[in-house]
Amino acid sequence: MEYEYPQSRLERLTAAAILLLLVWMPLPLGSNRPWSMALLILLVGVLALIWGVALLRSRPIPNRSLQAAWLMFALLVSTQVWVALQWLLGMTADVGRTFQSLMLGITYSLLFLMVINLFNTRKRLTVLLAVIVISGTFQAFYGAIMVLSGVEWLLGVPKEFYKGNATGTFVNRNHLAGYLEMTLACGIGLMLALRDGQAFRWVNVLELLLGPKARLRLALVIMVIGLVMSQSRMGNAGFFSSLLIVGSIFVLINRENRLRNSMILISIILIDMLVISQYFGLERLKNRLMNTEVAITQEEGQLVFDINDLRGLAFTQSIPLAQEKTWIGHGAGAYETVFIGHTGPNFGGHFDHAHNDYLQFWVEFGLIGSLPLLLFTLLALFHSFRALWNRESLFRSGVGFGTAMAIIAIVIHSASDFNLQIPANAATYVVICAIAVLANGHSRKKYRKRYHSSHEA
């Protein structure tokens, strides 16, 4: 017999508000406008205050996930301490943007800690994953409908860029793709987490397509359509590469249900990519990929990367900026300021981001501020694969699959884009890293207002 965990009304309210916040964040242009950033910071701050009051009023609850997450939280905080020093000591080329980055960084850190604490049961974790999938499905559906209808509006404003491509409520198609990479991975992980573990039978395939999990399967189909219709090259490459990498590992380590798991993954690839996506822009995406030209030359002893758009040139122009202040950086959020100062106003295009998250973090944060973020991601991957390796729990291994896939997809995509500079995507990424910890450390007990006896679920 086990005692169930008590939870106050304030904690339940905070958990519900976080779920609503996850759906809201992508809606106002990815929360990538000053007012929507400020609103995100304010909302998370208020929720953290309510959560803090709830903690003071309640009895401490054993939380294995919280113990495992302290190092990751400390790494996030250490980066924010460094950004605060950049701002306070004037080690930044743009004081205003650095302060904005500091506030966003604190917001992400608080969100990570709240998710770890409030979604520490299997039921809560399942609901959290389901809400992320629902949000991704809406974004994909809305983006696809806008393109197919020819209306081409964002949330309340007409589209100016990427007409003919699905962008959801994001301005940039690549940021919709980055968001869908994560939500798709969560959906696949949830589907695997809820599998029954029985030996493979052909009827299982019909149950997967037509049975109780059909709604989840339909959500995956819609999100794949949205991803393909975004026409994002690295977004699609990141998603399917991560699916193949994590899927191969998953099939190899799980000997007992290797055939069943293989059929699930094959159905996702064949049905979604080769059948459904064929009618929603797969040919256009293939042409974009084939027409991408990359050349590497050597000039004055340095390698120069040339891609058939300005991003390649911006990449090579940003490397000297990173080398100029290798350790301390130019200041969080200061990339646009220092890049314009380096290249001049006649560069050929406006670049407020480096189109490479790694390079931008290096330019802005320096190695002192960037390395903790790298370690944070590596630890999240460690927790994901640790859960994936769990042969005793189908749920834990499924959630580990989803988080590992989401993290790897963003790691790949970040080499040519700036998803982690978009608040909605960065916050969702941090939440997924928290889920990676919860995949192993969550409890199967339920939250209740009062103690009473119960069998473990």
SULUR-V612664 format. One record per backbone hydrogen bond with DSSP energy under -0.5 kcal/mol. NH is the residue of the N-H (numbers start at 1). CO is the residue of the C=O. E is the energy in kcal/mol with one decimal. If there is no record, write none. Layout:
nh=[NH NH]
co=[CO CO]
e=[E E]
This chain:
nh=[2 4 5 7 12 13 14 15 16 17 18 19 20 21 22 23 24 25 26 27 28 29 29 30 31 32 32 37 38 39 40 41 42 43 44 45 46 47 48 49 50 51 52 53 54 55 56 57 58 58 65 67 68 69 70 73 74 75 76 77 78 79 80 81 82 83 84 85 86 87 88 89 90 91 92 93 98 99 100 101 102 103 104 105 106 107 108 109 110 111 112 113 114 115 116 117 118 119 122 125 126 127 128 129 130 131 132 133 134 135 136 137 138 139 140 141 142 143 144 145 146 147 148 149 150 151 152 154 156 159 165 166 170 175 176 177 178 179 180 181 182 183 184 185 186 187 188 189 190 191 192 193 194 195 204 205 205 206 207 208 209 210 211 214 215 217 218 219 220 221 222 223 224 225 226 227 228 229 230 231 232 233 236 237 238 239 240 241 242 243 244 245 246 247 248 249 250 251 252 253 254 255 258 261 262 263 264 265 266 267 268 269 270 271 272 272 273 273 274 274 275 275 276 277 279 280 282 285 286 287 288 289 290 291 292 293 295 297 297 299 299 302 304 306 306 307 308 309 312 313 314 315 316 317 318 318 319 320 322 323 324 325 326 329 330 331 334 336 338 339 340 341 342 343 344 347 351 352 357 357 358 360 361 362 363 364 365 366 366 367 368 369 370 371 373 373 374 375 376 377 378 379 380 381 382 383 384 385 386 387 388 389 390 391 397 398 399 400 401 402 403 404 405 406 407 408 409 410 411 412 413 414 415 416 421 422 423 424 425 426 427 428 429 430 431 432 433 434 435 436 437 438 439 440 440 441 442 443 448 454 457]
co=[454 452 446 448 8 9 10 11 12 13 14 15 16 17 18 19 20 21 22 24 24 27 169 26 28 28 29 33 34 35 36 37 38 39 40 41 42 43 44 45 46 47 48 49 50 51 52 53 54 55 441 63 64 65 66 69 70 71 72 73 74 75 76 77 78 79 80 81 82 83 84 85 87 86 90 330 94 95 96 97 98 99 100 101 102 103 104 105 106 107 108 109 110 111 112 113 114 115 443 121 122 123 124 125 126 127 128 129 130 131 132 133 134 135 136 137 138 139 140 141 142 143 144 145 146 146 146 157 154 152 162 229 167 172 172 173 174 175 176 177 178 179 180 181 182 183 184 185 186 187 188 189 190 192 201 201 202 202 203 204 205 206 207 211 212 213 214 215 216 217 218 219 220 221 222 223 224 225 226 228 227 231 232 233 234 235 236 237 238 239 240 241 242 243 244 245 246 247 248 249 250 253 255 257 258 259 260 261 262 263 264 265 266 267 267 268 268 269 269 270 270 271 271 272 276 277 277 281 282 283 284 285 286 287 289 291 306 295 304 297 302 299 297 295 304 305 293 307 309 309 310 311 312 313 314 315 315 316 318 319 320 321 323 325 363 364 331 352 334 335 336 337 338 339 340 344 349 350 414 417 414 356 357 358 359 360 361 361 362 326 327 365 366 367 369 370 370 371 372 373 374 375 376 377 378 379 380 381 382 383 384 385 387 389 393 394 395 396 397 398 399 400 401 402 403 404 405 406 407 408 409 410 412 413 418 419 421 30 422 422 423 424 425 426 427 428 429 430 431 432 433 434 435 436 437 437 438 120 5 2 444]
e=[-2.2 -1.0 -1.3 -1.5 -1.9 -2.5 -2.4 -2.4 -2.2 -2.3 -2.2 -1.7 -1.9 -2.4 -2.1 -1.2 -2.1 -2.6 -0.5 -1.7 -0.8 -2.3 -0.6 -2.0 -0.8 -0.6 -1.1 -3.0 -2.4 -2.1 -2.3 -2.6 -2.5 -3.0 -2.4 -2.1 -2.5 -2.6 -2.6 -1.9 -2.4 -2.7 -2.4 -2.1 -2.3 -2.3 -1.9 -1.5 -0.8 -0.6 -0.6 -1.5 -2.0 -1.8 -0.8 -2.8 -2.7 -2.0 -2.1 -2.6 -2.4 -1.6 -1.6 -2.4 -1.9 -2.3 -2.4 -1.9 -2.4 -2.2 -2.9 -2.7 -0.6 -1.8 -0.5 -2.4 -2.0 -2.1 -2.0 -2.5 -2.2 -2.2 -2.2 -2.7 -2.3 -2.0 -2.6 -2.1 -2.5 -2.4 -2.4 -2.0 -2.5 -2.3 -2.0 -1.9 -3.0 -1.8 -1.9 -2.8 -2.4 -2.2 -2.5 -2.3 -2.4 -2.5 -1.9 -2.2 -2.6 -2.5 -2.2 -2.5 -2.3 -2.3 -2.4 -2.7 -3.1 -2.3 -2.5 -2.7 -2.2 -1.6 -2.8 -2.5 -1.0 -0.5 -1.1 -3.4 -1.5 -2.4 -1.7 -2.0 -2.3 -0.9 -1.4 -2.4 -2.2 -2.1 -2.9 -2.2 -1.4 -2.3 -2.9 -1.8 -2.1 -2.1 -2.7 -2.6 -2.5 -2.3 -2.2 -2.4 -1.7 -1.1 -1.8 -0.6 -0.8 -1.1 -2.3 -2.2 -1.7 -3.0 -2.2 -2.2 -0.6 -2.4 -2.8 -2.1 -1.9 -2.0 -2.5 -2.2 -2.3 -2.3 -2.4 -2.4 -2.7 -2.7 -1.0 -1.4 -0.6 -0.7 -2.1 -2.4 -2.8 -2.0 -2.4 -2.1 -2.2 -2.2 -2.1 -2.7 -2.6 -2.0 -2.0 -1.8 -2.7 -2.4 -2.2 -2.2 -1.2 -1.0 -1.2 -2.8 -2.2 -2.2 -1.9 -2.1 -2.8 -2.3 -1.5 -2.0 -3.2 -1.9 -0.7 -1.3 -0.7 -1.5 -1.0 -0.9 -0.9 -0.5 -2.6 -2.3 -1.7 -1.5 -1.6 -2.2 -2.4 -2.1 -2.1 -2.3 -2.4 -1.8 -0.9 -0.6 -2.7 -0.5 -2.4 -0.5 -2.8 -1.9 -3.4 -3.1 -0.5 -0.5 -1.3 -2.3 -1.0 -0.5 -2.6 -2.0 -1.9 -2.1 -1.2 -0.5 -1.1 -0.6 -1.9 -2.2 -1.6 -1.0 -0.8 -1.8 -2.8 -2.2 -2.2 -0.5 -2.3 -2.7 -2.1 -1.7 -1.4 -2.7 -2.4 -0.8 -0.5 -0.6 -1.8 -1.2 -0.5 -2.6 -2.7 -1.9 -2.7 -2.6 -2.9 -0.8 -1.2 -2.0 -2.1 -1.3 -1.8 -2.2 -0.5 -0.5 -1.9 -2.5 -2.1 -2.0 -2.3 -2.5 -2.0 -2.3 -2.2 -2.4 -2.1 -2.8 -2.2 -1.9 -2.5 -1.9 -1.7 -0.7 -2.0 -2.1 -2.4 -2.4 -2.1 -2.1 -2.4 -2.4 -2.4 -2.3 -2.5 -2.3 -2.3 -2.0 -2.4 -2.3 -2.6 -2.6 -1.4 -1.9 -1.6 -1.5 -0.6 -2.2 -0.5 -3.0 -2.8 -1.9 -2.4 -2.2 -2.2 -2.2 -2.0 -1.8 -2.2 -1.9 -1.2 -2.3 -2.0 -0.6 -1.0 -2.0 -2.1 -3.2 -3.8 -1.1 -0.6]
